[in-house]
Amino acid sequence: MEKFLIVLLFLSSFCFAQKTENDAIKESVENLFAGMKNADTVMIKSVFADNAILQTITKSDAVKTEKLQDFLSSFSKLSKNDADEKIKFEAIHVDGNLASVFTPYEFYYKGKFSHCGANSFQLVKQNNVWKIQYLIDTRRTNCNK
């Protein structure tokens, strides 16, 4: 009986310690924002697929596309803690190697509120790692807090 309990405890701890797909997806997204906060362009780049697309919906409802290299360059000019984007995971949907994530956010620059909006991520699983393939966001200052 004692051996059975030991095996059961071992197996249950192993099962609970396993990272779920949602956890792995969240980790990729959270690593983006950790990289931004730390002004770590290597970390930021690591979460994106090689041919990632980054877009923003402007105030005039136009869609502006930004190159990943330009996005990285903007963070290379910042100091640690200059950029702090606080997100909430509202929805994660997964189908095989495709995931969709929606995260409302508030962005702070050098400790002061700058703007808010929502991020919509499309991630792909490549070599067992979730990478951001597509990111589109909104940016506004009239936020309902």
Buried (B, 14 or more C-beta within 10 A) or exposed (E): EEEEEEEEEEEEEEEEEEEEEBEBBBBBBBBBBBBBBBBBBEBBBBBBBEEBBBBBBEEEEEEEEEEBEEBBEBBEEBEEEBBBBEBEBEEBEBEEEEBBBBBBBBBBEEEEEBBBBBBBBBBBBEEEBBBBBBBBBBBEEEEEE
